[in-house]
Amino acid sequence: MIDSLQCRKNCGACCIAPSISSAIPGMPKGKPAGIACIHLDNNYQCKLFLHLSRPTVCGRLKPCIEMCGNSRSQALNYLTQLEQLTKG
């Protein structure tokens, strides 16, 4: 992905749309696609963002124009489609 940028406020699409197969604190079996991570707060911000317990997969996902689009809705749609195309 190209064109790195900062996370959009009140979005949280990357904490909702994709599945996470690795353990997350409080979610030992990971997170299913389409379900909000338990660490996503009411403002759609990750409460683990700067913590060492944040899963590696989350730290590797970087916001970019391709993924985030111009709105939260576009980001959710893109990530949902990507999840559907890559699920095994």
Number of C-alpha atoms within 10 A of each C-alpha: 10 10 10 13 11 10 15 16 10 12 18 22 26 27 24 22 25 23 20 19 13 15 13 20 14 10 13 10 12 16 21 14 20 17 12 19 25 15 18 16 13 9 10 19 18 19 13 15 14 9 9 9 10 17 17 11 10 16 11 8 11 16 19 16 14 14 22 25 15 11 12 17 12 15 24 23 17 19 22 19 13 14 16 13 9 7 9 5
